[in-house]
Amino acid sequence: MSNTLPLYRLQQIDSRLNQVNSRLATIKSILENNAELKAALLQLEGAKSDQRHAEHVLKNAEYESSNQRIKLEMAESSLYSGRIQNPKELQDLQKDIASLKRHLSILEDQQLELMMSVDSSNDALEKTQKEYDLTQGRIVSGNATLQSEYTTLQKEADKFNAQRLAVLPAISEADLSLYNSLRQKRSGMAVSLVVENACDTCGSSLTPGLAQSVRTSNQLVLCPMCGRILYSN
């Protein structure tokens, strides 16, 4: 077995590992940080906040209207009790009652508007909740597929890592150092096949003597153009 064959096998393993690990990282990011679900949740929390605020304002309005009715009832009770005989006091009390009634009418109109606002906020919350549930269900279903893919890819990564460990003993420290250096410089591709007496990666033609050396030499032969390790199967 030539010195190049283990490097070529390592290249195949590492290339696939890069693909698998890249996809694993993507899936992990999707599973841990789904922007669409976060946006749907944010809208739902906003709708809940609006609904709570509308109910709070309505309760305050109901409390104010109730107090106004009590004041009006007390004023009317005083008016019809017969305890007040002074004409001026009676006239002032009648004016107060008229004012209380006007203000109560305003409060009741406001309360009606607020009740409509609460109904509207309830409808909005119900709609937003349904939208969130649909989004969550769809993403959970999609994530189930992604989770299954993640598990499969993790097993594949484990298999290739084991194969990588198995092939490393056949590679000298110097050759491995060159391989790793070339992978960093050449976009992860350190070993290139020779196809029809040319480097299959950069396309550079090889002299017949150089192509023969790739096939027969126990020494590593580099592409004169791109510097990658050449391998001929």
N, C-alpha and C positions, 0 to 999 in steps of 0.2 A: 504494500500500500504506500503510495507517494505521500509526501508531507502535505500536499495540497488538499487531498481528499478529506481529511478530518476538518480542515478549515472551511472547505465548501459545505460540508454537513453542518458545521457550526453556523455558517452564514444562513443556511436554510432555516435552522432552528431559531436563530436570533431574529430573522425577518418575520417569522410567524409570531414569535413572542412579542415583538413590537406591535404587531397588528392586534393581537389578543389583549395586551396590556392597555393599549390605547382605547379599545372598545370597553374594557372593564372600567377604566377611569371615566369614560363618558356615561356609562350606565350608572355608576356610583353617584355621579353628579346629578343625574336626572332623578334618581331615587331619593337623594338626600335634600335636594333643593329644587322642587318643581315650582317654577315661576307662575304658571297658570293657576295652580291650586292656591298658591299664596295670594294671588290677585283676587281670586274668587272668595277666599276667606276674608280678605280685607274689605271687600264689598259687603259681605255678610255682617261683619262686625260693625261697619258703618250703618247698615240698615237697622241693626239691633240698637245701636246708640240713638239713632233718629227716633225709633219707636219708643224707647224709654223716655227720651226727652219730651216727646209729644204727650205721653201719658202723664208725666210729671207736671207739665204745664196745665193739662186738663184738670188734674187733681187740685192744683192751686186755684184754678178758676172756679171749680166746684165748691171749694172751701170758702172762697170769697163770696160767691153767690149765696151760700148757706148762711154766712154771717149777715149778709145784707137782708135776707128774708127774716132772720131773727130780729134785726133792728126794726124792720118794717112792722112785723107782728107786734113787737113791744110798743112801738109808736101808736099803731092802730088800737091796741088794747088800752093804752092811756087815753086815747081820744074818746073811745066809747065807754070807758069805765064810769064816767060821770064825776071823777075826782077833780078834774080841772074845770073850774067855773069862770076863770078870768078870760074875757073875750080875746085879749091880746095874746095870752098864752095859747088859747085854742087856735087862733089864727097862725101863730108861729108853728104850732105842732102840725097843722094841716099843710103848711108849706114844707115842713120837714118830710112829711109823709109823701108828698108829691115828688120831692127831690129824691127820696129813697126809692120810689117806684121807677123814676126815670133811670136812675143809676142801675137798679136791678134789671131793668129791661136791656140796658147796654151790656151788663154782665152776662145775661142769659143769651144774648145774640153772640157774644164772644165765646161763650161756652159751647154753643151750637157749632160755631166755626171750628173750635178746637176738637170737638167730637168728630167732625168730618176729617180733620187733620189726622186724628188718631186712626180712623178707619183707613185713610190713605196710607199711613205709615205701616199699618198692619198688612195691607195688601202688598206693599213694596217689600216688606220683610218676608212674607210668604213666597213671593216671586223669587227673591234673592236666595232664600233657603233652598228652593227647588233647583235653581240654577247651580248652586253650590253642590247640592247632592248629586246632580247629574254629572258635574265636572269631576267630583271626587270618585264617583262610581266608574266613570270612563278611565280616569287616571289609575285607579286601583286595578282595574282590569288590564290596562296596558302595562302597569308595573308588574303584574303577575307574570306577564310574558317576558318582561325585561329581567325579572328576578330569576326566571327559569333560564334565560339566556346567560345571565351572569354566572349562575351555578355551573352551567355547561362549559363556559369559557374558563372559569376558574379551574375546573378539572383538566381542561386542555392545557392551561398554563402550567399546572403541576406536572403534566406528562412531559411537556417540552423542557421544563426545568430539569427533570430527571434525565432526559436524553442529553441535555447540555452537560450535565455533570459526568455523564458516561463518556462523552467524546473528548472532554478536556484533557484527560491523561495522555491521549495520543498526540497532543500538540505541545511542542517545546515552548519554554517560557519566552524565548526570543520571537518565535513565530506568533505567539498569542499577543505579545506586546505590539508587534507590527500590525496585526489584525485589528486590535482595539484602536490603535492610532488611526488607521485608515477608515474605520467605521465612523469615527468622529469627524474626519476631514471630508469624507465622501458620502455624506447623507445616509449613513448606515449600511452602505454597500461596499464592503472591503474586498470581496472575491467576485470575479467576473468570469463567466463561461467564455470559452473560445468557440466561436461558431464560424465555419467557413474561413478559417485563418484570420479572424478579426475579433477584437474585443467586443463582446456582445453588449457591453454597457455603454462605452463611448463611441463604438463603431470604428475605431482605429485598426487599419490593416496591419498584420504582422508579417514579417519576413518568413520565408519557409523555414529558415534555421531557428528562428525564435519560436515559431509554432511547434517545431519538432522538440525543442527544449521543454516546452510546456508539457508535452505528452510523455517525455522520457526522463527528464531530470528529477532527481530527488531534492533539488534546491528550488526555492520559490522563485518564480519568474514573474516580473511585474510588467504591466502594460506600459510601453514607452510614452504613451500619451496621457493617460489618467492616473497611472501609478498603482492601479489596483492589482491584487494578486490574481494571476491567471490560472484557470483550471480547465482541463479538457477531459471530458468523460469518454 
